[in-house]
Amino acid sequence: MITIRTAESPDVAQLAELLKELFAIEADFVFDRDKQVSGLKQLLESGKDRVFVAESGGRAVGMCSVLTLISTAEGGPVGLLEDLIVTAEFRRQGIGEKLLAAAIDWAEEQGLKRLQLLADKNNLPALKFYEKQAWRQTQLICLRKC
């Protein structure tokens, strides 16, 4: 049985392992346990962001996070969905959909005017998943410095 819940401090080590699996797929990121643990702790302590965990038998098998931002285009708060990952052996069981639904529900409860995400352009399974969930590409591209 899978439970979707808000992540808590004791989950950080398992969530870092999920990020290790995710960053192995994404070309732009390199796993660094100290950085990922620090980032997770900051998210959990922020009071304005949320990390969701999918749990099976006391084990974190999936996660996603929503970071809040202020958008001048929307005139208010929006969310950036990040780190949606389901560990390999638990994929194709609807867990990603449940995590995404929890994130969307929370964003709506918070009054966020939009959710957006970035996905690796070569991660075709993820892109197909998001398309199936009615997420659409925009005309924007991501640029990065540092």
N, C-alpha and C positions, 0 to 999 in steps of 0.2 A: 504494500500500500504506500502511495506517495502522498506526502503532506507538503503543502506550500505554506511557508510562514516567513515572517520577518526575521532576518538574520540577527544574531546576537554575538557578543564578544567571544564566547567559547567556540563559535563556528569559524573563527578567522583562519586557523591552520588548515581546515578542510577546504575553505573557500580559496585559499592561496593555491592549493593543489589543483583545484578546478581552473584557476587562472593560468597555471602552468600548462595545462592541457590546451586551453584556448590560445595562448600565445604561441604554442607550437604550430598552430594553424595560420596565424596572422603574420604577414610578412613585416609589418611595421613595428612590431613589439618583440622585445627580448625579456624573458622571464628573469626577474631579480626578486627573490623571496622577500628581502628586507623592504624593498620599495612597495611590493604588492601588499605585504602585511601592514605597512604604514598607511597606504591608501585606504585599505579596507577599514582599519581602525578609525581613520578620519571620517569616512563615510558613515560608519555606525554612530559616531559621536556628534555628527553635524547637526542633528535635529531637523534638518530641512531636506535631507536626501534619504533614500531607502534602498536597502539591499534585501532581495528575496532569496530564499533558499528552498530547494526541493529536497526533501529528506525521505529516505527509505531505510527503515530499521536502524535509525540513529546515525546514518551516514548521509552526508551531503552529496547528492548525485547531480545537482544542477543549481544554477544561480542566475540572477540578473540584477542590475542596479539601475536606479533612476536618480540622476543628478538634476537639481533645479537651477535654472538660470532665469534672468530677466530678458525678455525680447522686446526691443523697440518696435519691431515689425508687428508683434502681437499686442503690444501695449500692456504686457504683464508677464507672469511667470509661465515658463515652458519647461519641458523635461528633456533630458538627453538620456536615452536608454543605452546602457553599456553592459558589457560582460555577460551576455546571454550565452550560457554554455550548459550542455547536458553531457555528462561523462559518456564515453563511447558505448559502453555496454547497456546503457539505459535509454539510448536514442530510439526514436520511432515508436514511442509509447505515449505520446501526447504530453510529455512533461514540459517541453519547450512552450507549447501552447498554453499550458496552465501557468507557467511563470510569466509569460507575456500578458495573459489575462489579468493576473494579480497586479502587475505593474501598471497596466492601463486603468484598472479599477482604482488603484491608489492615486494615480495622476488625476483622474476625474474628481475624486474626493478632495484633492488638494486644490482644485480649480485651475490646474495647468491647462493652458490654452492650446498646447500642441506637444506632441512627443516626436522626437526625431532620433535617428540612430546612424551610426557609421558601420559599414560592413566591408570586409576585405573583398575587393573586386574579383579575386580569384577563388573565393570560397563559394562555389556554385551551390552546394547543398544549403548553405545559410541563405543565399539570395533566393533560392527557390522556396525555402521555408517562409521567409518574409513576404514574398509575393503571394503565397498561399494564404497568409494571414492578412492580406489586403493592404500591406505597406507598399508604397509606390516610390519610385525614384523621382528625384527633383532635378532641376536644372543646375543645382549647386554642385561644386566639387570641393573636396576637402584639400586645404593647403596646410602645411605645417612648417614651423621654424623651431629649431632647437633639437 
